[in-house]
Amino acid sequence: MNLIVNELSLNYGNYTALSDVQFEINRPRIYGLLGRNGAGKTSLLSILASFRKATSGSVKINGESPFENADIMQQVAFLYNKDYKDESNNLKSILQDTERYRPNFDMEYANYLVNRFKLDQKKPVKKFSKGMQSALNVIIGLAGRAPITIFDEVYLGMDAPSRDIFYQELLEEQQKHPRIFILSTHLVSEMDYLFDEVIMLDEGKIILHEDYDSLMTKGAKITGNVELVDEFVQTKKQIHVEQLGSTKAVTIYGELTKIDKTTARELGLEIGPITLHELFVHLTKEED
């Protein structure tokens, strides 16, 4: 599957939710979509899934526009924080309905997941706890095996053991049945090991789209004497600064060369790694 987003914008009246968003996805990988509240994550995902139409720009899936295109829309599954308060059907009935509309749906695998999450197939879904309803969304997304499967904070309400089951099954499913997974999350430090690539949104714009391993080589924390640290980082992109007495720590964004690393050692500076969570927080922080 190939997904191309080109100059995509979305306005709600005078408010711009998305502005000139561009990226391309063409490999079956797990993509982490990160952004603060209001950054435009759900707006973007709802356009990809044809839940809404963009104000301008385009989305192409295998060269076709997905909006009101039944053949393409069948290839995309969008699972989100759905409210089941009016759903009187039981779990078994909902899975059977899903199987009818999802050509790749695997009922045997769905039933296996139901047992893993310990859900009652005969109980009306509206009586499920929030965590159980989220587990249902996970089951539909994983067992549906849509070539593009989108999880928009689908873990909400799930306890830690249930989230762990989700992560385990996601990785195993991707290994057995590779496809494009897009995960929108705020649990960056908990889920970062899942991502093959990271897409970061800030105020409706893409600020980075990069391979996870490559991205993690571009952030570093430089610690040492204030004057020496200042000398070393003066030409670097600084995204966070901490100081205690004569010791300073500056987080920089940008890959360090071998010469940089040698210079840092000669100056007695410490070069430490930073996490994706730290990088996300510092790159999307509000201006002072």
C-alpha positions in Angstrom: 0.0 0.0 0.0 1.1 3.5 -0.7 -0.2 6.6 1.1 0.6 10.1 -0.1 -0.5 13.2 1.7 0.1 16.4 -0.3 -0.4 20.0 0.9 -3.3 19.0 3.1 -5.1 21.7 5.1 -8.2 21.6 7.2 -10.1 24.6 8.6 -12.9 24.8 11.1 -14.3 28.3 10.4 -11.5 30.7 11.2 -9.4 28.0 13.0 -6.7 26.1 11.1 -6.4 22.5 12.3 -4.0 21.4 9.7 -1.7 23.4 7.4 0.2 22.2 4.4 0.7 18.7 5.7 2.9 16.5 3.5 4.3 13.0 3.9 4.4 9.7 2.2 4.1 6.1 3.6 4.9 3.2 1.4 6.1 0.4 3.6 4.4 -2.0 6.0 5.7 -0.6 9.2 4.5 0.8 12.6 4.3 4.6 12.4 4.0 6.6 15.6 2.0 9.8 15.2 2.9 12.2 18.0 1.5 15.6 18.9 0.2 17.6 21.9 -3.5 18.0 22.5 -4.9 20.1 19.7 -2.0 19.5 17.4 -4.3 18.0 14.7 -3.6 14.3 15.1 -7.3 13.1 15.1 -8.2 15.6 12.4 -5.4 14.2 10.2 -6.3 10.6 10.9 -10.0 11.2 10.3 -9.2 12.5 6.8 -7.0 9.5 6.0 -9.9 7.3 7.0 -12.4 9.3 4.9 -14.4 10.3 8.0 -14.1 13.9 6.9 -13.0 15.9 3.9 -10.0 18.2 3.8 -10.4 21.9 3.1 -7.6 21.7 0.5 -4.8 19.3 -0.6 -5.1 15.6 -1.3 -4.8 12.1 0.1 -4.0 9.3 -2.3 -4.0 5.6 -1.4 -2.6 3.5 -4.2 -3.0 6.5 -6.4 -6.7 7.0 -5.7 -8.6 9.4 -3.5 -10.2 7.4 -0.6 -13.1 9.8 0.1 -16.4 8.2 -0.9 -14.4 5.4 -2.6 -15.8 2.1 -1.3 -13.0 -0.1 -2.6 -10.2 2.0 -1.0 -12.2 2.7 2.2 -12.3 -1.1 2.8 -8.5 -1.1 2.9 -8.4 1.4 5.8 -9.6 0.8 9.4 -9.9 3.7 11.8 -10.2 2.7 15.5 -10.7 5.5 18.0 -12.1 6.3 21.4 -15.6 5.2 20.5 -18.6 5.6 22.9 -20.6 2.4 23.1 -23.2 3.6 25.7 -26.0 3.0 23.2 -24.7 -0.3 21.9 -27.1 -3.0 23.1 -25.6 -5.8 21.0 -23.2 -8.2 22.6 -19.5 -8.7 21.6 -20.2 -11.8 19.5 -22.8 -10.0 17.4 -20.5 -7.0 16.9 -17.6 -9.2 15.7 -20.0 -11.1 13.3 -21.1 -7.8 11.8 -17.5 -6.6 11.5 -16.6 -9.8 9.7 -19.3 -9.2 7.1 -17.8 -5.8 6.1 -14.1 -6.4 6.5 -12.9 -8.8 3.8 -9.7 -9.7 5.7 -11.3 -10.2 9.1 -10.0 -13.3 10.9 -12.7 -14.5 13.3 -10.5 -17.3 14.8 -7.9 -14.7 15.7 -10.6 -12.3 17.0 -11.9 -15.1 19.4 -8.3 -15.7 20.5 -8.0 -12.0 21.4 -11.3 -12.1 23.2 -10.0 -14.8 25.5 -6.7 -12.9 26.0 -8.5 -9.8 27.1 -11.0 -11.9 29.1 -14.1 -10.4 27.6 -17.6 -11.8 27.9 -19.0 -12.5 24.4 -22.6 -12.6 25.6 -22.6 -9.3 27.6 -24.0 -6.2 26.0 -21.1 -4.0 25.0 -22.7 -0.9 26.6 -22.1 -2.6 30.0 -18.4 -3.1 29.3 -16.0 -0.9 31.3 -14.1 1.7 29.3 -11.0 -0.6 29.3 -13.0 -3.5 27.9 -14.5 -1.3 25.2 -11.0 -0.2 24.2 -10.0 -3.9 24.1 -12.9 -4.4 21.7 -11.5 -1.7 19.4 -8.1 -3.3 19.5 -9.6 -6.7 18.6 -11.5 -5.2 15.6 -8.3 -3.4 14.4 -5.9 -6.4 14.8 -8.3 -9.1 13.6 -9.6 -6.9 10.7 -6.2 -7.0 9.0 -6.9 -3.9 6.9 -3.8 -3.0 4.9 -3.9 0.4 6.6 -4.9 0.1 10.3 -5.1 3.3 12.4 -5.3 3.3 16.2 -6.1 6.8 17.6 -5.3 6.5 21.3 -7.2 3.3 21.3 -5.7 2.2 24.6 -7.7 4.8 26.7 -9.1 3.2 29.8 -7.0 0.0 29.5 -5.0 -1.0 32.5 -1.3 -1.7 32.2 -1.6 -5.5 31.7 -4.2 -5.0 29.0 -2.0 -2.4 27.2 0.9 -4.9 27.4 -1.2 -7.5 25.7 -2.1 -5.0 23.0 1.6 -4.2 22.4 2.6 -7.9 22.3 -0.1 -8.8 19.9 0.6 -5.8 17.7 4.2 -6.8 17.2 3.4 -10.4 16.6 0.6 -9.5 14.2 2.9 -7.2 12.3 5.5 -10.0 12.0 2.9 -12.5 10.7 0.8 -10.2 8.6 2.8 -7.1 7.8 0.8 -3.9 7.1 0.8 -0.2 7.7 -0.1 0.6 11.4 -0.5 4.2 12.4 -0.5 4.7 16.2 -1.5 8.1 17.7 -0.5 8.2 21.3 0.4 10.4 24.3 2.1 7.4 26.0 5.4 8.1 24.2 7.8 6.6 26.8 5.7 3.4 27.1 5.2 2.8 23.3 8.3 4.2 21.7 9.8 0.7 21.2 6.9 -0.2 18.9 7.7 2.5 16.3 9.6 1.9 13.1 9.0 5.5 12.0 7.9 8.7 13.9 5.7 11.5 12.5 5.5 14.5 14.7 2.7 17.2 14.5 2.9 20.6 16.1 0.2 23.2 15.7 -1.2 21.5 12.6 2.1 21.1 10.8 4.5 18.2 10.4 7.8 19.0 12.1 9.5 15.7 11.5 9.0 12.4 9.8 11.9 10.0 10.3 13.0 6.5 10.9 13.0 5.9 14.7 16.6 4.7 14.9 17.9 7.6 12.8 15.9 10.1 14.9 17.3 8.9 18.2 20.8 9.6 17.0 19.9 13.3 16.5 19.2 14.1 20.1 21.8 14.4 22.8 22.3 16.0 26.2 25.6 17.9 26.7 26.6 18.3 30.3 29.6 20.0 31.9 31.1 23.3 32.9 28.8 26.2 31.9 31.4 28.0 29.8 32.6 24.9 28.1 29.1 23.7 27.3 28.2 27.1 25.9 31.2 27.1 23.7 30.4 23.6 22.4 26.7 24.2 21.7 26.8 27.7 20.3 26.4 26.4 16.7 23.9 23.7 17.6 20.2 23.7 17.7 19.4 24.0 21.4 15.9 22.7 22.5 16.3 22.6 26.3 18.6 24.1 28.9 19.1 23.2 32.6 21.7 24.7 35.0 22.7 24.0 38.6 25.5 26.2 39.9 28.5 25.9 37.5 27.1 22.8 35.8 25.0 23.1 32.7 23.1 20.6 30.6 21.9 21.5 27.1 19.7 19.2 25.0 20.5 19.6 21.3 18.8 18.4 18.2 21.0 17.4 15.3 23.4 14.6 14.6 26.9 14.9 16.2 29.9 14.3 13.9 33.0 12.3 15.0 34.8 15.6 15.3 32.0 16.9 17.6 32.3 13.9 19.8 36.1 14.1 20.0 35.9 17.8 20.8 33.4 17.2 23.6 35.6 14.5 25.1 38.6 16.9 25.0 36.6 19.6 26.8 35.6 17.1 29.4 31.9 17.2 28.5 29.5 14.3 28.9 27.3 13.4 25.9 24.2 11.6 27.0 21.3 10.1 25.0 17.8 11.4 25.3 14.5 9.5 24.9 11.8 10.0 22.3 9.6 11.3 25.1 12.1 14.0 25.9 12.6 14.9 22.3 8.9 15.1 21.7 8.4 17.4 24.8 11.2 19.7 23.9 10.4 20.0 20.2 6.8 20.8 20.7 7.0 22.9 23.9 5.3 26.3 23.9 7.4 29.4 23.5 8.2 31.3 26.7 
